[in-house]
Amino acid sequence: MSPIREFYNPIITNLLREHDRLPHDKVEERKSFQRRILFLMTTIKMEEFSNTPA
């Protein structure tokens, strides 16, 4: 696992747990968690991509 994934995976895992604890009728709050998770996952991919040798 890349160092960037090792750093962000616990954060993403915690956000997923918080998201899953929310009731389904809290749509906006759930979407907010989803956006933060997606942002972090995108950050990981961009960092890995930028560190890949050409």
mmCIF file of the N, C-alpha and C atoms, coordinates in Angstrom:
data_MODEL
# 
_entry.id   MODEL 
# 
loop_
_atom_site.group_PDB 
_atom_site.id 
_atom_site.type_symbol 
_atom_site.label_atom_id 
_atom_site.label_alt_id 
_atom_site.label_comp_id 
_atom_site.label_asym_id 
_atom_site.label_entity_id 
_atom_site.label_seq_id 
_atom_site.pdbx_PDB_ins_code 
_atom_site.Cartn_x 
_atom_site.Cartn_y 
_atom_site.Cartn_z 
_atom_site.occupancy 
_atom_site.B_iso_or_equiv 
_atom_site.pdbx_formal_charge 
_atom_site.auth_seq_id 
_atom_site.auth_comp_id 
_atom_site.auth_asym_id 
_atom_site.auth_atom_id 
_atom_site.pdbx_PDB_model_num 
ATOM 1   N N  . MET A 1 1  ? 0.850   -1.170 0.000   1.00 0.00 ? 1  MET A N  1 
ATOM 2   C CA . MET A 1 1  ? 0.000   0.000  0.000   1.00 0.00 ? 1  MET A CA 1 
ATOM 3   C C  . MET A 1 1  ? 0.895   1.233  0.000   1.00 0.00 ? 1  MET A C  1 
ATOM 4   N N  . SER A 1 2  ? 0.523   2.204  -0.802  1.00 0.00 ? 2  SER A N  1 
ATOM 5   C CA . SER A 1 2  ? 1.326   3.416  -0.906  1.00 0.00 ? 2  SER A CA 1 
ATOM 6   C C  . SER A 1 2  ? 1.231   4.222  0.392   1.00 0.00 ? 2  SER A C  1 
ATOM 7   N N  . PRO A 1 3  ? 2.254   5.036  0.669   1.00 0.00 ? 3  PRO A N  1 
ATOM 8   C CA . PRO A 1 3  ? 2.226   5.859  1.884   1.00 0.00 ? 3  PRO A CA 1 
ATOM 9   C C  . PRO A 1 3  ? 1.024   6.801  1.928   1.00 0.00 ? 3  PRO A C  1 
ATOM 10  N N  . ILE A 1 4  ? 0.627   7.312  0.785   1.00 0.00 ? 4  ILE A N  1 
ATOM 11  C CA . ILE A 1 4  ? -0.519  8.225  0.764   1.00 0.00 ? 4  ILE A CA 1 
ATOM 12  C C  . ILE A 1 4  ? -1.803  7.483  1.139   1.00 0.00 ? 4  ILE A C  1 
ATOM 13  N N  . ARG A 1 5  ? -1.930  6.232  0.698   1.00 0.00 ? 5  ARG A N  1 
ATOM 14  C CA . ARG A 1 5  ? -3.103  5.426  1.081   1.00 0.00 ? 5  ARG A CA 1 
ATOM 15  C C  . ARG A 1 5  ? -3.061  5.094  2.568   1.00 0.00 ? 5  ARG A C  1 
ATOM 16  N N  . GLU A 1 6  ? -1.890  4.771  3.066   1.00 0.00 ? 6  GLU A N  1 
ATOM 17  C CA . GLU A 1 6  ? -1.765  4.474  4.494   1.00 0.00 ? 6  GLU A CA 1 
ATOM 18  C C  . GLU A 1 6  ? -2.170  5.676  5.344   1.00 0.00 ? 6  GLU A C  1 
ATOM 19  N N  . PHE A 1 7  ? -1.902  6.861  4.828   1.00 0.00 ? 7  PHE A N  1 
ATOM 20  C CA . PHE A 1 7  ? -2.255  8.072  5.552   1.00 0.00 ? 7  PHE A CA 1 
ATOM 21  C C  . PHE A 1 7  ? -3.762  8.335  5.511   1.00 0.00 ? 7  PHE A C  1 
ATOM 22  N N  . TYR A 1 8  ? -4.362  8.241  4.320   1.00 0.00 ? 8  TYR A N  1 
ATOM 23  C CA . TYR A 1 8  ? -5.763  8.630  4.149   1.00 0.00 ? 8  TYR A CA 1 
ATOM 24  C C  . TYR A 1 8  ? -6.772  7.524  4.430   1.00 0.00 ? 8  TYR A C  1 
ATOM 25  N N  . ASN A 1 9  ? -6.393  6.264  4.345   1.00 0.00 ? 9  ASN A N  1 
ATOM 26  C CA . ASN A 1 9  ? -7.361  5.183  4.544   1.00 0.00 ? 9  ASN A CA 1 
ATOM 27  C C  . ASN A 1 9  ? -8.066  5.226  5.903   1.00 0.00 ? 9  ASN A C  1 
ATOM 28  N N  . PRO A 1 10 ? -7.363  5.482  7.002   1.00 0.00 ? 10 PRO A N  1 
ATOM 29  C CA . PRO A 1 10 ? -8.090  5.566  8.286   1.00 0.00 ? 10 PRO A CA 1 
ATOM 30  C C  . PRO A 1 10 ? -9.101  6.715  8.311   1.00 0.00 ? 10 PRO A C  1 
ATOM 31  N N  . ILE A 1 11 ? -8.778  7.810  7.664   1.00 0.00 ? 11 ILE A N  1 
ATOM 32  C CA . ILE A 1 11 ? -9.691  8.954  7.608   1.00 0.00 ? 11 ILE A CA 1 
ATOM 33  C C  . ILE A 1 11 ? -10.930 8.575  6.805   1.00 0.00 ? 11 ILE A C  1 
ATOM 34  N N  . ILE A 1 12 ? -10.715 7.956  5.649   1.00 0.00 ? 12 ILE A N  1 
ATOM 35  C CA . ILE A 1 12 ? -11.836 7.536  4.804   1.00 0.00 ? 12 ILE A CA 1 
ATOM 36  C C  . ILE A 1 12 ? -12.694 6.500  5.529   1.00 0.00 ? 12 ILE A C  1 
ATOM 37  N N  . THR A 1 13 ? -12.065 5.575  6.220   1.00 0.00 ? 13 THR A N  1 
ATOM 38  C CA . THR A 1 13 ? -12.799 4.550  6.957   1.00 0.00 ? 13 THR A CA 1 
ATOM 39  C C  . THR A 1 13 ? -13.689 5.185  8.023   1.00 0.00 ? 13 THR A C  1 
ATOM 40  N N  . ASN A 1 14 ? -13.157 6.160  8.737   1.00 0.00 ? 14 ASN A N  1 
ATOM 41  C CA . ASN A 1 14 ? -13.957 6.843  9.757   1.00 0.00 ? 14 ASN A CA 1 
ATOM 42  C C  . ASN A 1 14 ? -15.130 7.598  9.136   1.00 0.00 ? 14 ASN A C  1 
ATOM 43  N N  . LEU A 1 15 ? -14.888 8.252  8.008   1.00 0.00 ? 15 LEU A N  1 
ATOM 44  C CA . LEU A 1 15 ? -15.976 8.953  7.330   1.00 0.00 ? 15 LEU A CA 1 
ATOM 45  C C  . LEU A 1 15 ? -17.052 7.977  6.861   1.00 0.00 ? 15 LEU A C  1 
ATOM 46  N N  . LEU A 1 16 ? -16.640 6.834  6.347   1.00 0.00 ? 16 LEU A N  1 
ATOM 47  C CA . LEU A 1 16 ? -17.610 5.817  5.922   1.00 0.00 ? 16 LEU A CA 1 
ATOM 48  C C  . LEU A 1 16 ? -18.453 5.324  7.098   1.00 0.00 ? 16 LEU A C  1 
ATOM 49  N N  . ARG A 1 17 ? -17.816 5.129  8.236   1.00 0.00 ? 17 ARG A N  1 
ATOM 50  C CA . ARG A 1 17 ? -18.560 4.675  9.422   1.00 0.00 ? 17 ARG A CA 1 
ATOM 51  C C  . ARG A 1 17 ? -19.576 5.729  9.860   1.00 0.00 ? 17 ARG A C  1 
ATOM 52  N N  . GLU A 1 18 ? -19.150 6.987  9.872   1.00 0.00 ? 18 GLU A N  1 
ATOM 53  C CA . GLU A 1 18 ? -20.071 8.062  10.247  1.00 0.00 ? 18 GLU A CA 1 
ATOM 54  C C  . GLU A 1 18 ? -21.230 8.146  9.251   1.00 0.00 ? 18 GLU A C  1 
ATOM 55  N N  . HIS A 1 19 ? -20.907 8.011  7.972   1.00 0.00 ? 19 HIS A N  1 
ATOM 56  C CA . HIS A 1 19 ? -21.936 8.031  6.934   1.00 0.00 ? 19 HIS A CA 1 
ATOM 57  C C  . HIS A 1 19 ? -22.941 6.908  7.166   1.00 0.00 ? 19 HIS A C  1 
ATOM 58  N N  . ASP A 1 20 ? -22.452 5.730  7.459   1.00 0.00 ? 20 ASP A N  1 
ATOM 59  C CA . ASP A 1 20 ? -23.328 4.575  7.648   1.00 0.00 ? 20 ASP A CA 1 
ATOM 60  C C  . ASP A 1 20 ? -24.195 4.690  8.898   1.00 0.00 ? 20 ASP A C  1 
ATOM 61  N N  . ARG A 1 21 ? -23.764 5.458  9.874   1.00 0.00 ? 21 ARG A N  1 
ATOM 62  C CA . ARG A 1 21 ? -24.550 5.639  11.097  1.00 0.00 ? 21 ARG A CA 1 
ATOM 63  C C  . ARG A 1 21 ? -25.720 6.608  10.903  1.00 0.00 ? 21 ARG A C  1 
ATOM 64  N N  . LEU A 1 22 ? -25.633 7.447  9.879   1.00 0.00 ? 22 LEU A N  1 
ATOM 65  C CA . LEU A 1 22 ? -26.693 8.424  9.651   1.00 0.00 ? 22 LEU A CA 1 
ATOM 66  C C  . LEU A 1 22 ? -27.957 7.740  9.142   1.00 0.00 ? 22 LEU A C  1 
ATOM 67  N N  . PRO A 1 23 ? -29.105 8.217  9.594   1.00 0.00 ? 23 PRO A N  1 
ATOM 68  C CA . PRO A 1 23 ? -30.356 7.679  9.043   1.00 0.00 ? 23 PRO A CA 1 
ATOM 69  C C  . PRO A 1 23 ? -30.482 8.039  7.561   1.00 0.00 ? 23 PRO A C  1 
ATOM 70  N N  . HIS A 1 24 ? -31.197 7.234  6.841   1.00 0.00 ? 24 HIS A N  1 
ATOM 71  C CA . HIS A 1 24 ? -31.331 7.432  5.392   1.00 0.00 ? 24 HIS A CA 1 
ATOM 72  C C  . HIS A 1 24 ? -32.068 8.719  5.042   1.00 0.00 ? 24 HIS A C  1 
ATOM 73  N N  . ASP A 1 25 ? -32.841 9.246  5.972   1.00 0.00 ? 25 ASP A N  1 
ATOM 74  C CA . ASP A 1 25 ? -33.574 10.479 5.664   1.00 0.00 ? 25 ASP A CA 1 
ATOM 75  C C  . ASP A 1 25 ? -32.703 11.731 5.785   1.00 0.00 ? 25 ASP A C  1 
ATOM 76  N N  . LYS A 1 26 ? -31.487 11.591 6.265   1.00 0.00 ? 26 LYS A N  1 
ATOM 77  C CA . LYS A 1 26 ? -30.535 12.714 6.351   1.00 0.00 ? 26 LYS A CA 1 
ATOM 78  C C  . LYS A 1 26 ? -29.747 12.791 5.045   1.00 0.00 ? 26 LYS A C  1 
ATOM 79  N N  . VAL A 1 27 ? -30.439 13.064 3.964   1.00 0.00 ? 27 VAL A N  1 
ATOM 80  C CA . VAL A 1 27 ? -29.866 12.993 2.627   1.00 0.00 ? 27 VAL A CA 1 
ATOM 81  C C  . VAL A 1 27 ? -28.711 13.974 2.448   1.00 0.00 ? 27 VAL A C  1 
ATOM 82  N N  . GLU A 1 28 ? -28.901 15.223 2.846   1.00 0.00 ? 28 GLU A N  1 
ATOM 83  C CA . GLU A 1 28 ? -27.855 16.221 2.635   1.00 0.00 ? 28 GLU A CA 1 
ATOM 84  C C  . GLU A 1 28 ? -26.599 15.901 3.441   1.00 0.00 ? 28 GLU A C  1 
ATOM 85  N N  . GLU A 1 29 ? -26.770 15.447 4.668   1.00 0.00 ? 29 GLU A N  1 
ATOM 86  C CA . GLU A 1 29 ? -25.614 15.083 5.488   1.00 0.00 ? 29 GLU A CA 1 
ATOM 87  C C  . GLU A 1 29 ? -24.870 13.889 4.885   1.00 0.00 ? 29 GLU A C  1 
ATOM 88  N N  . ARG A 1 30 ? -25.628 12.918 4.396   1.00 0.00 ? 30 ARG A N  1 
ATOM 89  C CA . ARG A 1 30 ? -25.016 11.748 3.763   1.00 0.00 ? 30 ARG A CA 1 
ATOM 90  C C  . ARG A 1 30 ? -24.264 12.141 2.497   1.00 0.00 ? 30 ARG A C  1 
ATOM 91  N N  . LYS A 1 31 ? -24.844 13.046 1.712   1.00 0.00 ? 31 LYS A N  1 
ATOM 92  C CA . LYS A 1 31 ? -24.173 13.516 0.502   1.00 0.00 ? 31 LYS A CA 1 
ATOM 93  C C  . LYS A 1 31 ? -22.888 14.264 0.853   1.00 0.00 ? 31 LYS A C  1 
ATOM 94  N N  . SER A 1 32 ? -22.914 15.002 1.938   1.00 0.00 ? 32 SER A N  1 
ATOM 95  C CA . SER A 1 32 ? -21.716 15.719 2.369   1.00 0.00 ? 32 SER A CA 1 
ATOM 96  C C  . SER A 1 32 ? -20.580 14.736 2.685   1.00 0.00 ? 32 SER A C  1 
ATOM 97  N N  . PHE A 1 33 ? -20.900 13.673 3.393   1.00 0.00 ? 33 PHE A N  1 
ATOM 98  C CA . PHE A 1 33 ? -19.897 12.648 3.677   1.00 0.00 ? 33 PHE A CA 1 
ATOM 99  C C  . PHE A 1 33 ? -19.394 12.017 2.382   1.00 0.00 ? 33 PHE A C  1 
ATOM 100 N N  . GLN A 1 34 ? -20.304 11.740 1.467   1.00 0.00 ? 34 GLN A N  1 
ATOM 101 C CA . GLN A 1 34 ? -19.921 11.120 0.198   1.00 0.00 ? 34 GLN A CA 1 
ATOM 102 C C  . GLN A 1 34 ? -18.964 12.024 -0.583  1.00 0.00 ? 34 GLN A C  1 
ATOM 103 N N  . ARG A 1 35 ? -19.239 13.326 -0.584  1.00 0.00 ? 35 ARG A N  1 
ATOM 104 C CA . ARG A 1 35 ? -18.353 14.257 -1.296  1.00 0.00 ? 35 ARG A CA 1 
ATOM 105 C C  . ARG A 1 35 ? -16.968 14.306 -0.661  1.00 0.00 ? 35 ARG A C  1 
ATOM 106 N N  . ARG A 1 36 ? -16.919 14.305 0.664   1.00 0.00 ? 36 ARG A N  1 
ATOM 107 C CA . ARG A 1 36 ? -15.612 14.328 1.337   1.00 0.00 ? 36 ARG A CA 1 
ATOM 108 C C  . ARG A 1 36 ? -14.826 13.050 1.064   1.00 0.00 ? 36 ARG A C  1 
ATOM 109 N N  . ILE A 1 37 ? -15.516 11.923 1.082   1.00 0.00 ? 37 ILE A N  1 
ATOM 110 C CA . ILE A 1 37 ? -14.864 10.645 0.791   1.00 0.00 ? 37 ILE A CA 1 
ATOM 111 C C  . ILE A 1 37 ? -14.342 10.625 -0.640  1.00 0.00 ? 37 ILE A C  1 
ATOM 112 N N  . LEU A 1 38 ? -15.174 11.053 -1.568  1.00 0.00 ? 38 LEU A N  1 
ATOM 113 C CA . LEU A 1 38 ? -14.761 11.086 -2.968  1.00 0.00 ? 38 LEU A CA 1 
ATOM 114 C C  . LEU A 1 38 ? -13.573 12.019 -3.174  1.00 0.00 ? 38 LEU A C  1 
ATOM 115 N N  . PHE A 1 39 ? -13.584 13.162 -2.510  1.00 0.00 ? 39 PHE A N  1 
ATOM 116 C CA . PHE A 1 39 ? -12.464 14.096 -2.601  1.00 0.00 ? 39 PHE A CA 1 
ATOM 117 C C  . PHE A 1 39 ? -11.170 13.441 -2.120  1.00 0.00 ? 39 PHE A C  1 
ATOM 118 N N  . LEU A 1 40 ? -11.231 12.762 -0.985  1.00 0.00 ? 40 LEU A N  1 
ATOM 119 C CA . LEU A 1 40 ? -10.027 12.106 -0.459  1.00 0.00 ? 40 LEU A CA 1 
ATOM 120 C C  . LEU A 1 40 ? -9.556  10.981 -1.373  1.00 0.00 ? 40 LEU A C  1 
ATOM 121 N N  . MET A 1 41 ? -10.482 10.224 -1.924  1.00 0.00 ? 41 MET A N  1 
ATOM 122 C CA . MET A 1 41 ? -10.099 9.154  -2.838  1.00 0.00 ? 41 MET A CA 1 
ATOM 123 C C  . MET A 1 41 ? -9.461  9.722  -4.101  1.00 0.00 ? 41 MET A C  1 
ATOM 124 N N  . THR A 1 42 ? -9.986  10.830 -4.583  1.00 0.00 ? 42 THR A N  1 
ATOM 125 C CA . THR A 1 42 ? -9.407  11.493 -5.751  1.00 0.00 ? 42 THR A CA 1 
ATOM 126 C C  . THR A 1 42 ? -8.020  12.033 -5.419  1.00 0.00 ? 42 THR A C  1 
ATOM 127 N N  . THR A 1 43 ? -7.864  12.576 -4.232  1.00 0.00 ? 43 THR A N  1 
ATOM 128 C CA . THR A 1 43 ? -6.562  13.080 -3.786  1.00 0.00 ? 43 THR A CA 1 
ATOM 129 C C  . THR A 1 43 ? -5.530  11.965 -3.782  1.00 0.00 ? 43 THR A C  1 
ATOM 130 N N  . ILE A 1 44 ? -5.914  10.798 -3.295  1.00 0.00 ? 44 ILE A N  1 
ATOM 131 C CA . ILE A 1 44 ? -5.013  9.651  -3.278  1.00 0.00 ? 44 ILE A CA 1 
ATOM 132 C C  . ILE A 1 44 ? -4.594  9.295  -4.701  1.00 0.00 ? 44 ILE A C  1 
ATOM 133 N N  . LYS A 1 45 ? -5.568  9.179  -5.600  1.00 0.00 ? 45 LYS A N  1 
ATOM 134 C CA . LYS A 1 45 ? -5.258  8.802  -6.986  1.00 0.00 ? 45 LYS A CA 1 
ATOM 135 C C  . LYS A 1 45 ? -4.356  9.834  -7.651  1.00 0.00 ? 45 LYS A C  1 
ATOM 136 N N  . MET A 1 46 ? -4.630  11.117 -7.448  1.00 0.00 ? 46 MET A N  1 
ATOM 137 C CA . MET A 1 46 ? -3.801  12.161 -8.062  1.00 0.00 ? 46 MET A CA 1 
ATOM 138 C C  . MET A 1 46 ? -2.375  12.119 -7.506  1.00 0.00 ? 46 MET A C  1 
ATOM 139 N N  . GLU A 1 47 ? -2.235  11.885 -6.215  1.00 0.00 ? 47 GLU A N  1 
ATOM 140 C CA . GLU A 1 47 ? -0.911  11.813 -5.602  1.00 0.00 ? 47 GLU A CA 1 
ATOM 141 C C  . GLU A 1 47 ? -0.157  10.601 -6.133  1.00 0.00 ? 47 GLU A C  1 
ATOM 142 N N  . GLU A 1 48 ? -0.825  9.469  -6.213  1.00 0.00 ? 48 GLU A N  1 
ATOM 143 C CA . GLU A 1 48 ? -0.171  8.271  -6.752  1.00 0.00 ? 48 GLU A CA 1 
ATOM 144 C C  . GLU A 1 48 ? 0.214   8.475  -8.217  1.00 0.00 ? 48 GLU A C  1 
ATOM 145 N N  . PHE A 1 49 ? -0.665  9.094  -8.976  1.00 0.00 ? 49 PHE A N  1 
ATOM 146 C CA . PHE A 1 49 ? -0.392  9.340  -10.380 1.00 0.00 ? 49 PHE A CA 1 
ATOM 147 C C  . PHE A 1 49 ? 0.815   10.261 -10.543 1.00 0.00 ? 49 PHE A C  1 
ATOM 148 N N  . SER A 1 50 ? 0.887   11.296 -9.718  1.00 0.00 ? 50 SER A N  1 
ATOM 149 C CA . SER A 1 50 ? 2.001   12.250 -9.841  1.00 0.00 ? 50 SER A CA 1 
ATOM 150 C C  . SER A 1 50 ? 3.336   11.646 -9.397  1.00 0.00 ? 50 SER A C  1 
ATOM 151 N N  . ASN A 1 51 ? 3.270   10.585 -8.590  1.00 0.00 ? 51 ASN A N  1 
ATOM 152 C CA . ASN A 1 51 ? 4.498   9.925  -8.124  1.00 0.00 ? 51 ASN A CA 1 
ATOM 153 C C  . ASN A 1 51 ? 4.911   8.742  -8.989  1.00 0.00 ? 51 ASN A C  1 
ATOM 154 N N  . THR A 1 52 ? 4.127   8.442  -10.024 1.00 0.00 ? 52 THR A N  1 
ATOM 155 C CA . THR A 1 52 ? 4.452   7.336  -10.918 1.00 0.00 ? 52 THR A CA 1 
ATOM 156 C C  . THR A 1 52 ? 5.557   7.755  -11.881 1.00 0.00 ? 52 THR A C  1 
ATOM 157 N N  . PRO A 1 53 ? 6.620   6.956  -11.994 1.00 0.00 ? 53 PRO A N  1 
ATOM 158 C CA . PRO A 1 53 ? 7.681   7.325  -12.947 1.00 0.00 ? 53 PRO A CA 1 
ATOM 159 C C  . PRO A 1 53 ? 7.144   7.315  -14.373 1.00 0.00 ? 53 PRO A C  1 
ATOM 160 N N  . ALA A 1 54 ? 7.605   8.271  -15.131 1.00 0.00 ? 54 ALA A N  1 
ATOM 161 C CA . ALA A 1 54 ? 7.135   8.405  -16.529 1.00 0.00 ? 54 ALA A CA 1 
ATOM 162 C C  . ALA A 1 54 ? 7.823   7.422  -17.440 1.00 0.00 ? 54 ALA A C  1 
# 
